[in-house]
Amino acid sequence: MGLDQYARVENGGDDEVLDTQIAYWRKHPHLQGWMENKYRAINGEKEFNCEKLYLTHPILNELEVDIRKNDLPETTGFFYGCDSDDHYKKQDLKFVNDAHGYLDDGYKVYYSSWW
């Protein structure tokens, strides 16, 4: 058991529905905390487990700044593991770049987690 985190793209169209994973993290607690804070700012205090947080260019820009500044919030949880920011930094930045590209191409990008 543990924290599993996903970024996915979907088209939401009426034709063939696309819902494809574009990134995966295992026990990246500070990214989880960042996403949970953003989710709650938008959706209130609902528990952030198996929920979708749809990402936009402004949200991704904010995330990129915080990643580059090593400013993801310290986050703990029973299944979350320990700080893995340095381990995932390159992957995080690639994800942000890829997500911008998908948004530019008209797709929806979301983050979800399960713990």
Secondary structure, 3 states (H helix, E strand, C coil): CCCEEEEEEECCCCCCCCEEEEEEEECCHHHHHHHHHHHHHHHCCCCCCCCCEEECHHHHHHHHHHHHCCCCCCCCCCCCCCCCHHHHHHHHHHHHHHHHHHHHCCCEEEEEEEC
